[in-house]
Amino acid sequence: MIVTLILAAEVSWWIVLGLALSARYLLRWRRTSTALLVGLPVVDLALYALTVLNLRGGAEANWMHALAASYAGFSVGYGPSLVAWADRHFLHRFAGGPKPPPSPQYGPERTAHEWRIAKRTVVSAVITLGLITLLVPLSAGSAHFGTFAQWYWKLGIAAVVNVIVAGCYSIWPKQPPAADR
């Protein structure tokens, strides 16, 4: 059941985003678009609430329950930048807007870009781990903690690796090829 909920939430999130951008640029309904965009985190919070109910209903805890919790963490950490990215591309493709600039490739701009990604990853990991930790008392109790404990390591490693990558760009900024200088 939890797999179905995760898939439904993922599809719903993209449908709501598409509807919001369509309302904004094709129909010129700014308020409707804003209301739909506010609905994006609601989709992830609904998934989290259904996950808690699933565990309370007697489901055996597994990695998919933690994955469901990670959707809300991802929404907080990466949601605004993902919506902004989709907004720029939708505006260009369907509403005659300017072509979105590519991500910076070199120099201090690239370093700043990597630090923004690292920040999003850390925020996402912290929120996800908090929500996973809350699954324990909100569901059947400490019997589920062992199942979720592996996520602490995985998300911690992801955050640390991202910070190390950003740090490497700070120490050794990527330079343009010699032909471009």
C-alpha positions, 0 to 999 in steps of 0.5 A: 500500500505504501508504494501506491501512496508514494507513486500517487503523491509523486504523480500528484505533485507533478500534476499540481505543479503543471496545473499551477504553471498552466494557470499562471501562464496560459490562463493568467490566473495568478491567484489560482496558480498561487493556491495550487503552488501552496498545495505542493507541500500539502501533497507531501504532508498528506503522504506523511500523514498517510504513512503514519496511519499506515504504520498505526494500522499495523503495517510492518515498518520498512524503508518505503515508510522512511522514503515517504517521509523523505518526500516532505524533507525534499519539498522543504529543501529542494521544493522552492528551487525545483518550482523556480526551475520549472517556472522558468522552463514553462515560461520559456516553452509555453509563454514566450519567456526568455530562455533560462540561463544554464547553471554556472560552469566555472569560477566563483559562480559555480562555487556558489551554486555548489554551496546552494545545492549543499545547503538544500541537501543539508536542510532536506536531510535534517527535515527528513531525519526529523520526520523519520524520528517522529515516525517512531512515536507517532506510529507503533513505537520503538519497535520501528526505530531499528528499521529507520536507523539506517536512514540516519547514516544514508542521509548523513553521508549524502549531506557530508558528501555534498558539503565536501564537493562544495568545499572542493569547489571552494578550494579548487574552483573549476576554471574554464578550458584554456581555449575559452580564456 
